[in-house]
Amino acid sequence: MKTRIFMTRFATACTVALLIAAIPQAAFAVASGITVSNTATVDYEVGSVAQPQSSATVNFVTDKKVDVMVENLDGAAITVAPGQTTVVLKFRITNQGNDTQDIRLTATALAGGAAEYGGNDNFDATAFEVYLDANANEDWDGTGTETNVTADAYVDELPAAGTRVVFLVGNIPASQADASIASYFLEAQVGIGGTASSKGAAEAATGDGVADTEGSVDIVFADSSGDNGDTARDGKHTLQGEWRVAGATLTVTKSSVVISDGISTSNFKRIPGAVVEYRIDIDNTGGSDATNVTIADDLTGELANITFAVDQYNTGTDEIEITADLDNSPSITTYSQENDADTGDYGATTANTVTVTGLTVAAGTKTRVAFRVIIN
């Protein structure tokens, strides 16, 4: 009697098939808790007589991969002005794991350390709040539209591969100096999902250092390291963002120069009848333009000694001269003293006062306001 068993070749073929099935598919992530079943069969003959088929089945359950990622969607410090309200930092949260999870959110102000984009943190925003994007457009639509989660900040039931945008919102103190920085961290920690409208407790890793059990779900942390001491594979991810103040810092100086004295041809003196020009220089050394600048120069206390001079500029038709960007590329505009279409006057807005309104002094430039008087 000859017994022929065809197990070796069949086993080899099964091994190849199983290896092919085990190759990861990048575009598809199997959800945790899925039971994967595989059955191998063996056919053989004894004395050319087919024998009953033998088979063996093995099942395993896919484990849970816990992986959350935070992205800073601003990509740079957000420029703000002193006194500006409802300024926004924007982050995106992505569930890179293979199960629906709650994402627990914690926003923390940096306390005087190194900012993300240079410089050092030195103030905190006021009225600080945390919002979730309510309509999935990833744009800030205002406090009345987005979802305020400040009191209990978390993303509810974020599916695998799902994303959600988080906004950090605050106000900038009006007294904040130019180049000040308010830096914040957003931490996203993976919480247990499965119960809607309830913040799940933080996930706990069970897979590291423990032998694999094919019939149970192990929890494996796979997140990367982040900012603020966030280490890899700790079940959370943290990134930093910040506001940087670009304020207008104005320095005002006033000077005078003798234009003529009616007698001398040079080296004019401040004698009765002399024309003297007052010059008010506004120097903006800050990082933002100063807008709606108003200048008021009250002559009331000196009218016994001086008289406002008329027809001094623009070939003798105007009384006030404005020079923008004085030290680089000067640009001159003249105003009449009357209350007319221009934004300068003498005595019309306020008695005995030279008033100029609506000026813009660009960052890093100097603007001069000039007018003339005659010594009585």
C-alpha positions in Angstrom: 0.0 0.0 0.0 1.3 3.4 -0.9 0.1 6.5 0.9 0.5 9.8 -0.9 0.1 12.9 1.1 0.0 16.3 -0.7 0.5 18.5 2.3 3.8 20.2 1.6 3.0 21.8 -1.6 -0.4 22.9 -0.3 1.0 24.3 2.8 3.5 26.4 0.8 0.8 27.8 -1.4 -1.3 28.7 1.8 1.7 30.4 3.3 2.2 32.6 0.1 -1.5 33.4 0.1 -1.4 34.5 3.8 1.6 36.6 3.2 0.0 38.4 0.4 -3.1 39.0 2.5 -0.9 40.5 5.3 0.6 43.3 3.1 -0.7 46.6 4.5 -3.1 48.5 2.3 -2.3 52.2 2.7 -5.7 53.5 1.6 -7.7 51.3 4.0 -7.5 51.1 7.8 -9.3 48.3 9.4 -11.4 49.4 12.4 -10.5 48.2 15.8 -12.4 45.2 17.2 -13.0 43.6 13.7 -12.7 39.8 13.8 -10.6 38.5 11.0 -11.2 34.8 10.2 -9.0 32.5 8.1 -9.5 28.8 7.3 -6.9 26.5 5.7 -8.0 23.1 4.2 -6.0 19.9 3.5 -6.9 17.3 0.8 -5.1 14.0 0.6 -5.5 10.4 -0.7 -4.7 7.0 0.6 -4.2 4.3 -2.0 -5.6 6.7 -4.6 -8.7 7.0 -2.6 -9.6 10.5 -1.6 -9.9 11.0 2.1 -12.1 13.3 4.1 -10.9 16.9 3.9 -9.2 18.4 7.0 -9.4 22.1 7.9 -8.3 24.5 10.6 -9.6 28.0 11.3 -8.0 30.8 13.2 -9.5 34.1 14.3 -8.0 37.3 15.5 -9.3 40.7 16.5 -7.8 43.9 15.2 -6.2 46.1 17.8 -6.9 49.8 18.4 -4.4 52.3 17.0 -4.5 55.6 18.9 -3.1 58.5 16.9 -4.1 62.2 17.0 -2.4 65.0 15.1 -2.7 68.8 15.7 -1.8 71.2 12.9 -1.3 74.9 13.2 -3.2 76.3 10.2 -1.8 79.8 10.6 1.8 78.8 9.8 3.1 82.1 11.4 2.4 84.5 14.2 -0.9 86.3 13.7 -0.3 90.1 13.6 -2.7 92.0 15.9 -3.1 95.6 17.1 -3.3 96.9 20.7 -6.9 96.9 21.7 -8.0 94.6 18.9 -10.8 92.2 19.9 -11.8 88.7 18.9 -8.4 87.7 17.5 -8.1 84.0 16.4 -5.6 81.2 16.3 -6.6 78.3 14.1 -5.7 74.6 14.5 -6.9 71.4 12.8 -7.3 68.1 14.7 -7.1 64.8 12.8 -7.9 61.4 14.1 -5.3 59.2 12.6 -6.3 56.1 14.5 -8.7 53.3 13.5 -11.6 53.9 15.8 -14.1 56.7 16.6 -12.7 58.7 19.5 -13.4 61.7 21.7 -10.6 64.3 21.5 -10.0 66.1 24.8 -8.7 69.7 24.3 -6.6 71.8 26.6 -5.4 75.3 25.7 -2.5 76.6 27.8 -0.8 80.0 27.8 3.0 80.0 27.6 4.4 81.7 30.7 7.3 83.8 29.4 9.2 81.2 27.4 10.4 81.1 23.8 7.7 81.9 21.2 7.3 79.6 18.2 8.3 82.2 15.6 11.0 84.1 17.4 11.1 86.3 20.5 9.6 85.6 23.9 6.1 85.4 25.2 5.3 88.3 27.5 1.5 88.7 27.8 -1.8 86.8 27.8 -4.9 87.7 25.8 -8.0 88.6 27.8 -11.5 87.0 27.4 -9.8 83.9 26.2 -12.1 81.2 24.8 -12.1 77.9 22.8 -14.4 77.3 19.8 -15.1 74.5 17.4 -15.7 75.0 13.7 -19.5 74.6 13.4 -20.0 74.2 9.7 -16.8 72.4 8.5 -15.6 75.3 6.3 -12.5 75.7 8.5 -12.9 79.5 8.5 -13.7 81.7 11.5 -17.3 82.9 11.1 -17.7 84.7 14.4 -18.7 84.0 18.0 -22.4 83.8 17.2 -21.8 81.1 14.6 -19.0 78.8 15.9 -19.5 76.5 18.9 -18.1 77.8 22.2 -16.7 74.8 24.1 -14.6 76.8 26.7 -16.3 75.3 29.7 -15.7 71.7 28.5 -13.4 71.6 25.5 -13.5 68.4 23.5 -14.4 67.0 20.0 -17.2 64.5 20.3 -17.1 61.2 18.4 -14.4 62.1 15.8 -14.3 59.1 13.3 -11.2 57.5 12.0 -9.6 59.9 9.4 -12.0 62.6 10.6 -10.9 66.3 11.2 -12.2 69.2 13.1 -10.9 72.8 13.3 -10.4 74.4 16.7 -10.2 78.2 17.2 -8.5 79.9 20.2 -10.0 83.4 20.6 -9.1 86.4 22.7 -8.7 90.1 23.0 -5.5 92.1 23.0 -5.0 94.7 25.8 -5.1 98.3 24.5 -1.9 99.1 26.4 0.1 96.2 24.8 3.4 97.4 23.3 4.6 96.9 19.8 6.3 93.4 19.2 4.7 91.9 22.3 3.8 88.2 22.0 1.0 86.0 23.4 1.8 82.3 22.7 -0.6 79.4 23.3 -0.4 75.6 23.2 -3.3 73.4 22.0 -3.2 69.9 23.4 -5.4 67.2 21.9 -5.6 64.0 23.9 -7.4 60.9 22.7 -10.4 59.9 24.8 -12.7 56.9 24.7 -15.4 57.2 22.1 -18.7 55.5 21.7 -21.0 57.6 23.8 -22.3 60.7 22.0 -22.4 64.1 23.8 -20.2 62.8 26.6 -16.5 63.4 27.0 -14.7 60.1 27.2 -12.0 59.4 29.6 -8.4 59.4 28.3 -7.4 56.2 26.5 -4.8 54.1 28.2 -2.3 52.0 26.3 -2.4 48.3 26.9 -0.3 46.9 24.1 3.3 47.9 25.0 5.3 45.3 26.9 2.5 42.7 26.8 2.3 39.7 24.6 -0.2 39.9 21.8 -3.5 38.2 22.3 -5.2 37.4 19.1 -8.7 37.4 20.5 -8.7 40.7 22.4 -8.3 44.4 21.5 -5.0 45.9 22.6 -4.6 49.7 22.6 -1.4 51.0 20.9 -0.4 54.6 21.1 1.1 55.8 17.8 1.1 59.7 18.0 4.2 61.7 17.3 6.0 64.2 19.6 4.9 67.8 19.7 5.5 71.1 21.5 5.6 72.0 25.2 7.4 68.8 26.1 4.9 66.5 24.3 6.6 63.1 23.7 5.8 60.5 21.1 3.4 57.7 21.9 1.7 59.4 24.9 -1.8 59.4 23.5 -1.8 63.2 22.8 -0.3 65.8 20.5 0.4 69.5 21.2 1.3 72.4 18.9 2.0 76.1 19.6 0.6 79.2 18.0 0.7 82.9 18.8 -0.3 86.5 18.4 2.3 89.2 17.8 1.4 92.9 18.4 2.3 95.3 15.7 1.5 98.6 17.3 2.1 102.2 16.3 4.6 103.9 18.6 4.4 107.7 18.1 6.8 110.3 19.2 5.8 113.9 18.9 8.2 116.8 18.8 7.6 120.5 18.1 10.1 123.0 16.8 10.2 126.4 15.2 12.3 128.1 12.5 12.4 131.8 11.4 11.3 132.1 7.7 11.9 135.9 7.3 12.1 139.0 9.4 11.4 141.8 6.9 14.9 143.2 7.3 17.7 140.7 6.9 18.5 138.8 3.8 19.9 135.8 5.8 20.3 134.7 9.4 16.8 135.9 10.1 15.9 137.0 13.6 12.8 136.7 15.8 11.9 140.4 15.8 8.4 142.0 15.5 7.1 141.3 12.0 9.1 138.1 11.5 7.5 135.0 10.2 8.1 131.9 12.3 7.1 128.4 11.2 6.0 125.9 13.8 6.7 122.3 12.9 5.0 119.3 14.6 6.8 116.0 13.8 5.0 112.7 14.4 7.5 109.8 14.2 6.0 106.3 14.1 8.6 103.7 15.2 6.1 100.9 15.6 5.2 98.0 13.4 1.8 99.2 12.3 0.4 102.3 10.7 -1.2 104.9 12.9 -4.5 105.9 11.5 -7.0 108.7 12.2 -4.3 110.8 13.7 -5.5 114.2 14.9 -3.3 117.2 15.7 -4.6 120.2 17.7 -2.4 123.2 18.4 -4.1 125.9 20.6 -2.6 129.4 20.1 -5.0 131.1 22.6 -2.4 131.7 25.2 0.1 133.5 22.8 -2.2 135.6 20.6 -1.0 138.7 22.4 2.5 138.0 21.0 1.7 136.2 17.7 -0.8 136.2 14.9 -1.7 133.2 12.7 -0.2 133.8 9.2 -2.4 133.4 6.1 -1.5 132.4 2.5 1.9 130.8 3.3 1.9 127.6 1.2 0.9 126.4 -2.3 1.8 129.7 -3.9 0.1 131.7 -1.3 -3.3 130.1 -1.1 -3.1 127.7 1.9 -2.1 128.0 5.6 -1.2 124.4 6.7 1.3 122.1 5.2 1.5 118.3 5.7 4.6 116.4 4.7 4.3 112.6 4.8 7.3 110.2 4.9 9.5 113.2 5.8 12.8 111.5 5.9 12.5 109.2 2.9 10.1 110.1 0.0 8.4 113.3 1.1 4.9 113.9 -0.1 3.4 117.4 0.5 -0.3 118.3 0.9 -1.5 121.8 1.8 -4.8 122.8 3.6 -6.6 126.0 3.8 -7.6 127.5 7.2 -11.3 127.5 6.4 -13.8 124.8 7.3 -14.0 123.3 3.8 -13.4 120.0 1.9 -9.9 119.4 3.4 -9.3 118.1 6.9 -7.3 121.0 8.3 -8.4 124.4 9.6 -7.6 127.2 12.0 -10.4 128.4 14.3 -13.2 126.4 12.6 -13.1 123.2 14.6 -11.9 124.9 17.8 -11.4 128.6 18.4 -7.8 129.9 18.0 -6.6 126.3 17.3 -4.9 124.7 14.3 -6.6 121.3 13.8 -5.7 118.5 11.4 -7.7 115.3 11.4 -7.6 111.9 9.5 -3.9 111.6 9.1 -2.2 108.3 8.6 1.4 107.9 9.8 2.8 104.8 8.2 5.0 102.4 10.2 8.6 103.5 10.2 7.9 107.0 8.8 7.6 110.6 10.1 4.9 113.1 9.2 5.2 116.8 9.7 2.4 119.3 10.2 3.6 122.9 9.7 2.0 126.4 9.9 3.2 129.9 10.4 2.7 132.8 12.7 3.8 136.5 12.7 5.5 138.0 15.7 3.4 141.0 16.8 
